[in-house]
Amino acid sequence: MRNKIKVNKEEDMRRQEREMKNRETMVAILERSPVGRFATVNQEGFPVIKPVNFLYLDGKIYLHSSTKGEKIGDIQRGSPICFEIDEPIAYVIASQSACQASYYYRSIIIKGEATFVKDRDKKIKVLEKMMEKYQPEGNYGEIPLEILKKTAVIEILIKEMTGKENLG
């Protein structure tokens, strides 16, 4: 089943001319980006953001983690989550006025719900796909069962995905 993704209302994005509207472009960026940033709200009520390796697969985001730690506790408590990736392109140097300085980029922000993958076969599939992404040359062997037991696989169901770009 394909995820329903909330579309921005006009007033949601201040610079509407920068809204990335092409879903295929957003998916391509998600598939090739090496690092994402995963945000939760900790038990003191502070937002916490961490850089993570991730996989975009079947319309969802997957992360791996230890089974212990702050983000695991935040997810277990039902923290809202946010996920961000950006693709820096170029810095534009100001020539006469500082206001002319700019930055070319693409970025995607995802709001959703995080759960843990419990099914052993699905965990293995996701971790193998992550290895294919980060070590495409192969030669990494199978995931030992004792490591699999110590590894959490987090699945992010995308509720809202917005993209923004400044390409000049």
N, C-alpha and C positions, 0 to 999 in steps of 0.2 A: 504494500500500500504506500502510495506517495504521500509524504508529509504535506499538510496544508501550511503554507507560510503566510503570515499576516503581511499585508501590503501597507506601506506607510500611508498615513493621511498626509495631505499636502502640508499641513502645519508642522509635521514631525521633523522634517529636514529643513534647516534654515537656508542652505544654499541648494535649492532644488535642481539647479542646472548641473550639479555635481552628482546627483543620484545615479548610481549604477543600476540600470534597469534590466540588463541582459542576464538572465539566470545562468545561461551556459558559460558566460564569462566568470561569474561568481564561482560556479562549480570548478572551472578550470583552475582558478586561483587557489581554491581550497585543496584541490588535488595536488598541486605542485609546491605549495608553501611548506617550508621545513619546520617553522616554529609558530605556534599559536600562543595566546595568552588566555588562561582560564581563570575566571574570577568567581569568588563566592563571598558570602558574608559570614564572618567568623562569629563565635559565640558572644563576643563583646560588642557585636553590631558594626564592626569595621569591615569595609570591603578589602579583600585580599586577592591579589592577582599574581599568578605564577606563570613563567614561560614553560611550555610543554611541547614534547613531540606529540603528534596526533595523526589520525587517519580519517579521511572523509570516505565513507563507504555506505552505499545504499541509502543516501540521503540523511545520514547521521554522522556525528563526530564521535570518534573513539580516542580515549587516552589510556595510558597504562600508568600504574602507580603502585607504591607499596600499599599493603592493606591497612596501614596505620598512618596517622598524620593529620594535619590540620584540614586539608581539603577533603579527606575521607570523612572526618567528623562533621564537617560542614554539610556534605551531601547527605549523610545519615540523618542530620537534623532537618533536612528539607530546605536548605538554603537555596534562594534563587541563584541562577548561574548566568554568566555572560562569557562569551568566547570571542576573541578578536584576533584577526590577522591583518597585517598590512604589507604592502609591497612598495617600498620606496623606489622611485624611478630617477629623479634628478632634483637637485637644488638649483633654483633660478636666482642668479646674482643680481642684486639691485644695481642699476647704473647711475641714476640721478637722485632717487629718493628711496629711503628705506622701505617705503610702502610698496615698491616694485619687487622686492624680494618675494619669492614664492617657493613652492615645493610641489613637484609632480609626484603623484602617488595613487594607489588604489588601496582601499581598506574595506573590510567586511566585519560587521558586528552581528553576533548571533545571541539571541536570548532563548533560553530553553529550560529543559528539565533534565537533570542528571540522575541516572540509576546505575546500578552495578550489574554487569553481565554475570549471571550465575551458571549458565549452561557451559560445561567444560568444552564441548566441541566448538561452540561459538567463540569462547575465549581464545582457544588455539587458533581458529581461523583469523580472528582480528589481529592477534599477535604475529602470526605468519605474514599477513598482509602489511603490517607495520615494518617487519623486517624487509620485505620486498621493496617497500618505499625507501627505507633508509640505508639498505645495503643491497642494491639491485644486482650486484655481481654474485650474490649467493654465498655459499660456503659457510653458513652459520650454524648448521646442524639443527636438530630438533630441540624443542623447549623441554627441559627436564621437569618431571612431575613435581618435584619438591619446590622448584622455582615457580611453577604455575600456581601452586597453593599459596605462595607468598605474594602473588601479583594480583592486584585489582585491575579489572578492565572496566572503565567508565564509559557509558553510552550517553550521549547528549541527543535528546529528541529536540529538534529545531522547531521552536514555536514562532520565531520571528527572525528574519535575516534581512539585513539592509547593507547595501554597498554604496560606497562613495568614491569618487575619483576626480582627480584634477590632472588632466593630460595635456594641458596647455591651450 
